[in-house]
Amino acid sequence: MCKKIGMLLLIVLCSFSLVGCNTLYNTSTLQQILEENNYIIVDVRTKEEYEEGHVKESINIPYDEIDENIGLEKEKTILVYCRSGKRSSIAYERLTSLGYEVYDLGAYDSLPLEKE
């Protein structure tokens, strides 16, 4: 019984941690943002990972280099991604706290965007 309650509590807590995170779960939302053409795609992986392959027209700003002097246009929607989704989640939180409108695209390999 205690294990079931513990598992239920874990599920509830994990659900609450996802509330408010602008993760793009569907391609129609992403398509709408892309059509508006007022966005910046930011690859928050390391420079080496970025050079191995990245989303076309993305810029590389490693997640641990994001600060108040980042210089991104606040009028633009920021789309972040990384290898697995962990660093993009951290970048999402940081950029949101700095006043940007941000969406977390998650993992690079699962993105439906052109890559180079």
Backbone as a printed PyTorch tensor [residue, N CA C, xyz], in Angstrom:
tensor([[[  0.8250,  -1.1970,   0.0000],
         [  0.0000,   0.0000,   0.0000],
         [  0.8670,   1.2580,   0.0000]],

        [[  1.9300,   1.2670,   0.8230],
         [  2.8180,   2.4280,   0.8840],
         [  3.5180,   2.6540,  -0.4520]],

        [[  3.8890,   1.5610,  -1.1300],
         [  4.5440,   1.6980,  -2.4290],
         [  3.6020,   2.3310,  -3.4470]],

        [[  2.3170,   1.9340,  -3.4160],
         [  1.3430,   2.4990,  -4.3510],
         [  1.1430,   3.9830,  -4.0890]],

        [[  1.0530,   4.3640,  -2.8230],
         [  0.8820,   5.7750,  -2.4760],
         [  2.1200,   6.5600,  -2.8870]],

        [[  3.2890,   6.0030,  -2.6450],
         [  4.5390,   6.6530,  -3.0260],
         [  4.6380,   6.8470,  -4.5260]],

        [[  4.2490,   5.8440,  -5.2770],
         [  4.2820,   5.9220,  -6.7410],
         [  3.2840,   6.9610,  -7.2410]],

        [[  2.0820,   6.9820,  -6.6550],
         [  1.0720,   7.9650,  -7.0380],
         [  1.5660,   9.3770,  -6.7410]],

        [[  2.1860,   9.5750,  -5.5880],
         [  2.7370,  10.8750,  -5.2210],
         [  3.8210,  11.3010,  -6.2040]],

        [[  4.6840,  10.3690,  -6.6010],
         [  5.7350,  10.6590,  -7.5720],
         [  5.1380,  11.0930,  -8.9100]],

        [[  4.1100,  10.4120,  -9.3590],
         [  3.4570,  10.7600, -10.6260],
         [  2.8390,  12.1550, -10.5390]],

        [[  2.1690,  12.4530,  -9.4480],
         [  1.5500,  13.7650,  -9.2670],
         [  2.6090,  14.8620,  -9.2500]],

        [[  3.7000,  14.6510,  -8.5230],
         [  4.7650,  15.6470,  -8.4560],
         [  5.4110,  15.8700,  -9.8160]],

        [[  5.6330,  14.8050, -10.5470],
         [  6.2020,  14.9400, -11.8890],
         [  5.2510,  15.7000, -12.8070]],

        [[  3.9740,  15.4690, -12.6730],
         [  2.9870,  16.1800, -13.4860],
         [  3.0080,  17.6660, -13.1880]],

        [[  3.0940,  18.0200, -11.9060],
         [  3.1480,  19.4300, -11.5340],
         [  4.4070,  20.0940, -12.0460]],

        [[  5.4990,  19.3660, -12.1180],
         [  6.7430,  19.9650, -12.5990],
         [  6.6690,  20.3070, -14.0780]],

        [[  5.7640,  19.6790, -14.8200],
         [  5.6280,  19.9500, -16.2460],
         [  4.6710,  21.0890, -16.5380]],

        [[  3.8220,  21.4370, -15.5920],
         [  2.8530,  22.5040, -15.8010],
         [  3.5830,  23.8230, -16.0140]],

        [[  3.2090,  24.5400, -17.0440],
         [  3.8060,  25.8420, -17.3040],
         [  4.9950,  25.7900, -18.2440]],

        [[  5.5210,  24.6540, -18.5040],
         [  6.6610,  24.5460, -19.4120],
         [  6.1500,  24.5420, -20.8450]],

        [[  6.6180,  25.4700, -21.6370],
         [  6.1910,  25.5710, -23.0260],
         [  6.9380,  24.5540, -23.8730]],

        [[  6.5840,  23.3030, -23.7320],
         [  7.1640,  22.2670, -24.5620],
         [  6.2360,  22.0580, -25.7520]],

        [[  6.8050,  22.0430, -26.9340],
         [  5.9890,  21.8690, -28.1330],
         [  5.7140,  20.3880, -28.3440]],

        [[  4.5330,  19.9510, -27.9660],
         [  4.1670,  18.5550, -28.1080],
         [  3.5940,  18.2330, -29.4750]],

        [[  3.1960,  19.2470, -30.2270],
         [  2.6220,  18.9520, -31.5320],
         [  3.2510,  19.8330, -32.6070]],

        [[  3.2350,  19.3210, -33.7940],
         [  3.8750,  20.0410, -34.8910],
         [  3.0450,  21.2180, -35.3870]],

        [[  1.7390,  21.2420, -35.0960],
         [  0.9300,  22.3740, -35.5590],
         [  1.3160,  23.6590, -34.8320]],

        [[  1.6290,  23.5800, -33.5420],
         [  2.0840,  24.7570, -32.7990],
         [  3.4230,  25.2190, -33.3460]],

        [[  4.3160,  24.2820, -33.5780],
         [  5.6180,  24.6170, -34.1400],
         [  5.4540,  25.2290, -35.5260]],

        [[  4.6090,  24.6470, -36.3490],
         [  4.3800,  25.1630, -37.6990],
         [  3.8640,  26.5990, -37.6570]],

        [[  2.9620,  26.8900, -36.7260],
         [  2.4170,  28.2380, -36.5920],
         [  3.5210,  29.2330, -36.2380]],

        [[  4.3890,  28.8620, -35.3140],
         [  5.5030,  29.7350, -34.9180],
         [  6.4280,  29.9700, -36.1090]],

        [[  6.7320,  28.9070, -36.8440],
         [  7.6200,  29.0290, -37.9950],
         [  7.0030,  29.9050, -39.0870]],

        [[  5.7090,  29.7860, -39.2980],
         [  5.0260,  30.5940, -40.3120],
         [  5.0240,  32.0690, -39.9470]],

        [[  4.9550,  32.3790, -38.6640],
         [  4.9850,  33.7760, -38.2220],
         [  6.3650,  34.3980, -38.4520]],

        [[  7.3840,  33.5650, -38.5890],
         [  8.7480,  33.9760, -38.9100],
         [  9.2910,  35.0540, -37.9580]],

        [[  8.9990,  34.8880, -36.6720],
         [  9.4790,  35.8120, -35.6560],
         [ 10.0800,  34.9960, -34.5120]],

        [[ 11.0820,  34.2110, -34.8260],
         [ 11.6550,  33.2880, -33.8580],
         [ 13.1710,  33.1940, -34.0330]],

        [[ 13.8030,  32.6450, -33.0110],
         [ 15.2250,  32.3080, -33.0560],
         [ 15.3360,  30.8940, -32.5030]],

        [[ 16.0040,  30.0180, -33.2420],
         [ 16.2320,  28.6530, -32.7560],
         [ 17.6100,  28.6160, -32.1150]],

        [[ 17.6450,  28.1800, -30.8510],
         [ 18.8880,  28.1510, -30.1030],
         [ 19.2200,  26.7040, -29.7090]],

        [[ 20.3680,  26.2550, -30.1880],
         [ 20.9170,  24.9480, -29.8230],
         [ 21.7340,  25.1760, -28.5580]],

        [[ 21.3240,  24.5710, -27.4480],
         [ 21.9860,  24.8340, -26.1730],
         [ 23.0170,  23.7490, -25.8090]],

        [[ 23.3950,  22.9450, -26.8070],
         [ 24.4350,  21.9370, -26.5910],
         [ 25.8070,  22.6010, -26.6520]],

        [[ 26.8390,  21.8100, -26.4740],
         [ 28.1990,  22.3380, -26.5570],
         [ 28.5340,  22.7020, -27.9980]],

        [[ 29.5870,  23.4840, -28.1600],
         [ 30.0430,  23.8760, -29.4920],
         [ 30.3820,  22.6390, -30.3270]],

        [[ 31.0090,  21.6530, -29.7000],
         [ 31.3920,  20.4250, -30.4080],
         [ 30.1620,  19.6600, -30.8970]],

        [[ 29.1470,  19.5520, -30.0560],
         [ 27.9110,  18.8690, -30.4600],
         [ 27.2430,  19.6120, -31.6130]],

        [[ 27.2120,  20.9310, -31.5210],
         [ 26.6160,  21.7690, -32.5560],
         [ 27.3240,  21.5510, -33.8890]],

        [[ 28.6440,  21.5040, -33.8600],
         [ 29.4160,  21.3290, -35.0920],
         [ 29.2130,  19.9560, -35.7230]],

        [[ 28.8210,  18.9620, -34.9380],
         [ 28.5580,  17.6200, -35.4640],
         [ 27.2440,  17.5650, -36.2430]],

        [[ 26.3730,  18.5200, -36.0330],
         [ 25.0810,  18.5950, -36.6960],
         [ 24.1330,  19.4350, -35.8770]],

        [[ 23.2820,  20.2110, -36.5650],
         [ 22.3580,  21.0970, -35.8630],
         [ 21.1830,  21.4390, -36.7720]],

        [[ 20.1740,  22.0350, -36.1860],
         [ 19.0230,  22.4850, -36.9580],
         [ 19.4630,  23.6500, -37.8330]],

        [[ 19.0440,  23.5960, -39.0890],
         [ 19.3880,  24.6470, -40.0490],
         [ 18.9260,  26.0010, -39.5050]],

        [[ 19.8080,  26.9910, -39.6300],
         [ 19.5730,  28.3650, -39.1990],
         [ 19.5090,  28.5460, -37.6820]],

        [[ 19.9150,  27.5250, -36.9250],
         [ 19.9600,  27.6910, -35.4670],
         [ 21.2710,  28.3650, -35.0820]],

        [[ 21.2790,  28.9430, -33.8980],
         [ 22.5130,  29.4940, -33.3500],
         [ 22.8910,  28.6640, -32.1360]],

        [[ 24.1460,  28.6660, -31.7950],
         [ 24.6340,  27.8720, -30.6700],
         [ 24.9670,  28.7710, -29.4910]],

        [[ 24.2310,  28.5620, -28.4070],
         [ 24.5360,  29.2010, -27.1380],
         [ 24.4320,  28.1000, -26.0840]],

        [[ 25.5590,  27.5520, -25.6330],
         [ 25.4940,  26.5030, -24.6150],
         [ 24.6640,  26.9590, -23.4090]],

        [[ 23.8690,  26.0370, -22.8730],
         [ 22.9290,  26.3900, -21.8020],
         [ 23.6010,  27.0490, -20.6100]],

        [[ 24.8470,  26.6820, -20.3210],
         [ 25.5200,  27.2480, -19.1560],
         [ 26.1290,  28.6310, -19.4280]],

        [[ 25.9300,  29.1440, -20.6450],
         [ 26.3940,  30.4880, -20.9870],
         [ 25.2380,  31.4840, -21.1120]],

        [[ 24.0280,  31.0370, -20.8260],
         [ 22.8710,  31.9150, -20.9130],
         [ 22.8080,  32.7770, -19.6620]],

        [[ 22.8740,  34.0960, -19.8690],
         [ 22.7620,  35.0350, -18.7580],
         [ 22.0500,  36.2970, -19.2310]],

        [[ 21.9750,  37.2940, -18.3730],
         [ 21.2310,  38.5220, -18.7110],
         [ 21.8460,  39.3000, -19.8620]],

        [[ 23.0800,  39.0190, -20.2480],
         [ 23.7430,  39.7050, -21.3510],
         [ 23.7390,  38.8920, -22.6450]],

        [[ 22.8150,  37.9610, -22.7630],
         [ 22.8020,  37.0320, -23.8880],
         [ 22.5840,  37.7350, -25.2340]],

        [[ 21.8480,  38.8430, -25.2510],
         [ 21.7040,  39.6330, -26.4640],
         [ 20.6700,  39.1520, -27.4620]],

        [[ 19.7710,  38.2670, -27.0630],
         [ 18.7060,  37.8340, -27.9620],
         [ 17.5900,  38.8740, -27.9640]],

        [[ 16.9080,  38.9890, -29.0940],
         [ 15.8150,  39.9580, -29.2170],
         [ 14.6040,  39.4740, -28.4210]],

        [[ 14.1450,  40.2970, -27.4900],
         [ 13.0010,  39.9190, -26.6470],
         [ 11.6900,  39.8950, -27.4280]],

        [[ 11.6630,  40.5190, -28.6070],
         [ 10.4480,  40.5250, -29.4230],
         [ 10.2560,  39.2010, -30.1600]],

        [[ 11.2880,  38.3900, -30.1850],
         [ 11.2310,  37.1210, -30.9190],
         [ 10.9310,  35.9650, -29.9730]],

        [[ 10.2640,  34.9400, -30.5200],
         [ 10.0300,  33.7020, -29.7800],
         [ 11.3170,  32.8880, -29.8380]],

        [[ 11.7470,  32.3770, -28.7110],
         [ 12.9760,  31.5850, -28.6420],
         [ 12.5940,  30.1050, -28.5830]],

        [[ 13.1680,  29.3240, -29.4770],
         [ 12.9720,  27.8740, -29.5160],
         [ 14.2890,  27.2250, -29.1260]],

        [[ 14.2970,  26.4450, -28.0460],
         [ 15.5410,  25.8210, -27.5830],
         [ 15.4730,  24.3100, -27.7310]],

        [[ 16.6290,  23.7040, -27.9840],
         [ 16.7230,  22.2490, -28.0290],
         [ 18.1250,  21.8280, -27.5980]],

        [[ 18.2630,  20.5440, -27.2600],
         [ 19.5610,  19.9670, -26.9040],
         [ 19.5770,  18.5050, -27.3360]],

        [[ 20.4460,  17.7160, -26.7580],
         [ 20.5450,  16.3100, -27.1450],
         [ 19.3750,  15.4820, -26.6160]],

        [[ 19.0470,  15.6390, -25.3250],
         [ 18.0260,  14.7890, -24.7190],
         [ 16.8110,  15.5340, -24.1820]],

        [[ 16.9200,  16.8380, -23.9940],
         [ 15.8370,  17.6170, -23.4240],
         [ 16.1440,  18.1840, -22.0450]],

        [[ 17.1670,  17.6730, -21.3850],
         [ 17.5140,  18.1530, -20.0460],
         [ 18.0790,  19.5780, -20.0810]],

        [[ 19.0800,  19.8050, -20.9210],
         [ 19.6880,  21.1380, -20.9940],
         [ 18.7270,  22.1650, -21.5810]],

        [[ 17.8870,  21.7480, -22.5270],
         [ 16.9200,  22.6940, -23.0800],
         [ 15.8960,  23.0900, -22.0220]],

        [[ 15.5740,  22.1900, -21.1200],
         [ 14.6680,  22.5100, -20.0230],
         [ 15.2910,  23.5420, -19.0860]],

        [[ 16.5700,  23.3850, -18.8020],
         [ 17.2980,  24.3530, -17.9640],
         [ 17.3510,  25.7070, -18.6750]],

        [[ 17.6540,  25.6850, -19.9740],
         [ 17.7170,  26.9210, -20.7620],
         [ 16.3440,  27.5880, -20.8110]],

        [[ 15.3010,  26.7820, -20.9670],
         [ 13.9330,  27.3040, -20.9610],
         [ 13.6690,  28.0850, -19.6720]],

        [[ 13.9720,  27.4750, -18.5450],
         [ 13.7400,  28.1170, -17.2480],
         [ 14.5280,  29.4210, -17.1300]],

        [[ 15.7860,  29.3910, -17.5260],
         [ 16.6470,  30.5680, -17.4160],
         [ 16.1520,  31.6950, -18.3270]],

        [[ 15.8750,  31.3800, -19.5890],
         [ 15.4170,  32.4020, -20.5310],
         [ 14.0520,  32.9670, -20.1320]],

        [[ 13.1710,  32.1150, -19.6330],
         [ 11.8700,  32.5770, -19.1610],
         [ 12.0470,  33.5610, -18.0060]],

        [[ 12.9620,  33.2400, -17.0850],
         [ 13.2020,  34.1350, -15.9500],
         [ 13.7980,  35.4720, -16.3960]],

        [[ 14.4230,  35.4920, -17.5650],
         [ 14.9820,  36.7300, -18.1130],
         [ 13.9660,  37.5120, -18.9520]],

        [[ 12.7420,  36.9900, -19.0730],
         [ 11.6750,  37.7130, -19.7550],
         [ 11.4280,  37.3420, -21.2020]],

        [[ 12.0100,  36.2590, -21.6720],
         [ 11.8030,  35.8260, -23.0590],
         [ 10.5800,  34.9200, -23.1600]],

        [[  9.9500,  34.9110, -24.3530],
         [  8.9290,  33.9120, -24.6580],
         [  9.6860,  32.7200, -25.2430]],

        [[  9.6010,  31.5920, -24.5690],
         [ 10.4460,  30.4470, -24.9140],
         [  9.6050,  29.1840, -25.0620]],

        [[  9.9930,  28.3590, -26.0350],
         [  9.4280,  27.0210, -26.1890],
         [ 10.5780,  26.0300, -26.1900]],

        [[ 10.3890,  24.9470, -25.4760],
         [ 11.3900,  23.8900, -25.3950],
         [ 11.0610,  22.8390, -26.4470]],

        [[ 11.9230,  22.7040, -27.4370],
         [ 11.7170,  21.7100, -28.4970],
         [ 12.1470,  20.3130, -28.0640]],

        [[ 12.9380,  20.2250, -27.0000],
         [ 13.3660,  18.9220, -26.5030],
         [ 14.6030,  18.4020, -27.2070]],

        [[ 14.5560,  17.1210, -27.5650],
         [ 15.7210,  16.4070, -28.0840],
         [ 15.9450,  16.6260, -29.5800]],

        [[ 17.1820,  16.8780, -29.9270],
         [ 17.6110,  17.1280, -31.3060],
         [ 17.1620,  16.0310, -32.2750]],

        [[ 17.3840,  14.7720, -31.9220],
         [ 17.0920,  13.6720, -32.8400],
         [ 15.6100,  13.5340, -33.1650]],

        [[ 14.7340,  14.0680, -32.3110],
         [ 13.3010,  13.9140, -32.5610],
         [ 12.6740,  15.1410, -33.2270]],

        [[ 13.4720,  16.1380, -33.5560],
         [ 12.9320,  17.3620, -34.1440],
         [ 12.5550,  17.1780, -35.6110]],

        [[ 11.3660,  17.6630, -35.9890],
         [ 10.9430,  17.5680, -37.3820],
         [ 11.4000,  18.7550, -38.2210]],

        [[ 12.6030,  19.2400, -37.9570],
         [ 13.1450,  20.3950, -38.6580],
         [ 14.3540,  19.9900, -39.5020]],

        [[ 14.6200,  20.7760, -40.5490],
         [ 15.7500,  20.4960, -41.4270],
         [ 17.0550,  20.6570, -40.6410]],

        [[ 17.9570,  19.7240, -40.8410],
         [ 19.2240,  19.7230, -40.1160],
         [ 20.3880,  19.8180, -41.0900]],

        [[ 21.5030,  20.3190, -40.5810],
         [ 22.7150,  20.3880, -41.4040],
         [ 23.9140,  20.0170, -40.5560]]])
